[in-house]
Amino acid sequence: MAYVDGFVLPVKKNRIADYRKMAELGRMVWMDHGALSYVEAMADDVPYGEVTSFPRAVQAADDEICFFSFITYESREKRDEINAKVMADPRMKMDDGFQTPFDMKRMIFGGFKAVVES
């Protein structure tokens, strides 16, 4: 069964192009180091729930949109190995003036063991 890193985060609507550029670089780097898949998805049919929802979970403001993203690996061990290589990859070094196009404090992330897969 695969191992999955999942992410939910709010992106300023006027920074979507910046986020996409960053995500495309991420896709290239993770895939080059052995990830099985890399997906960045922008909210399309994601209502603001009364109790829970993706926008509520990341405290998305009116000028923000949620992204749901995931990376798959063969195993947790491979994930740990790949992520170490990604973090050491010179392509991931950001300029001193670089500012992420989202608020990292409101990003939700975690690793998950697949229990059903096809």
C-alpha positions as CSV (number, residue, x, y, z in Angstrom):
1,M,0.0,0.0,0.0
2,A,1.1,3.5,-0.8
3,Y,2.0,6.3,1.7
4,V,0.5,9.7,1.1
5,D,1.5,13.2,2.3
6,G,-1.6,15.5,2.2
7,F,-1.9,19.2,2.4
8,V,-4.7,21.8,2.6
9,L,-3.8,25.5,2.5
10,P,-5.3,28.9,1.6
11,V,-3.8,30.9,-1.3
12,K,-4.5,34.5,-2.0
13,K,-6.5,34.7,-5.2
14,N,-4.1,37.3,-6.6
15,R,-1.2,34.9,-5.9
16,I,-2.6,31.8,-7.7
17,A,-0.1,32.2,-10.6
18,D,2.8,32.5,-8.1
19,Y,1.5,29.4,-6.2
20,R,1.2,27.4,-9.4
21,K,4.8,28.3,-10.4
22,M,6.0,27.1,-7.0
23,A,3.9,23.9,-7.3
24,E,5.2,23.1,-10.7
25,L,8.8,23.3,-9.3
26,G,7.7,21.1,-6.4
27,R,6.2,18.5,-8.8
28,M,9.4,18.4,-10.8
29,V,11.6,18.0,-7.7
30,W,9.5,15.4,-5.9
31,M,9.0,13.3,-9.0
32,D,12.7,13.5,-9.9
33,H,13.5,12.0,-6.4
34,G,11.0,9.2,-6.7
35,A,7.5,10.2,-5.7
36,L,4.9,8.1,-7.4
37,S,2.5,11.1,-8.0
38,Y,2.2,14.7,-7.2
39,V,-1.2,16.6,-7.3
40,E,-2.1,20.2,-6.6
41,A,-5.8,20.9,-6.8
42,M,-7.7,24.2,-6.5
43,A,-11.1,24.4,-4.8
44,D,-14.0,24.3,-7.3
45,D,-17.0,22.9,-5.4
46,V,-16.0,23.5,-1.8
47,P,-18.7,25.3,0.3
48,Y,-18.0,27.0,3.5
49,G,-19.5,24.6,6.0
50,E,-21.5,25.5,9.1
51,V,-19.3,23.2,11.4
52,T,-16.4,21.9,9.2
53,S,-15.1,22.4,5.7
54,F,-11.8,22.9,3.9
55,P,-12.1,26.8,4.0
56,R,-13.1,26.8,7.6
57,A,-10.2,24.4,8.6
58,V,-7.6,26.8,7.2
59,Q,-9.5,30.0,8.1
60,A,-9.7,31.1,4.5
61,A,-10.6,34.7,4.0
62,D,-12.8,36.0,1.2
63,D,-9.8,36.8,-0.9
64,E,-8.3,33.3,-0.6
65,I,-9.0,29.9,-2.2
66,C,-8.2,26.5,-0.8
67,F,-5.8,24.1,-2.4
68,F,-5.8,20.4,-1.6
69,S,-2.6,18.7,-2.5
70,F,-1.0,15.3,-2.1
71,I,2.1,13.3,-2.9
72,T,2.2,9.5,-3.0
73,Y,5.1,7.2,-2.3
74,E,5.8,3.5,-2.2
75,S,6.1,3.5,1.7
76,R,6.7,5.8,4.6
77,E,10.4,4.8,4.5
78,K,10.6,5.9,0.8
79,R,8.7,9.1,1.7
80,D,11.3,9.9,4.4
81,E,14.1,9.2,2.0
82,I,12.6,11.2,-0.8
83,N,11.8,14.2,1.4
84,A,15.4,14.3,2.7
85,K,16.6,14.4,-0.9
86,V,14.0,17.1,-1.8
87,M,15.0,19.3,1.1
88,A,18.7,19.0,0.1
89,D,18.0,19.7,-3.6
90,P,19.4,23.1,-4.7
91,R,16.2,23.8,-6.7
92,M,14.4,24.1,-3.4
93,K,16.6,26.9,-2.1
94,M,14.6,30.1,-2.1
95,D,16.0,33.6,-2.5
96,D,16.3,35.7,0.6
97,G,13.4,37.9,-0.6
98,F,11.1,34.9,-1.4
99,Q,7.7,35.0,0.2
100,T,5.4,32.0,-0.1
101,P,2.1,32.8,-1.8
102,F,0.2,31.4,1.2
103,D,0.2,31.6,5.0
104,M,2.2,28.6,6.1
105,K,0.8,28.9,9.6
106,R,-2.6,27.9,8.3
107,M,-1.4,25.0,6.2
108,I,-2.7,21.6,7.4
109,F,-0.5,18.6,6.5
110,G,0.3,15.1,7.5
111,G,1.3,11.6,6.4
112,F,-1.2,8.9,5.8
113,K,-1.1,5.1,5.3
114,A,-3.3,4.0,2.4
115,V,-5.9,1.4,3.5
116,V,-7.8,1.1,0.2
117,E,-6.1,1.6,-3.1
118,S,-6.5,0.7,-6.8
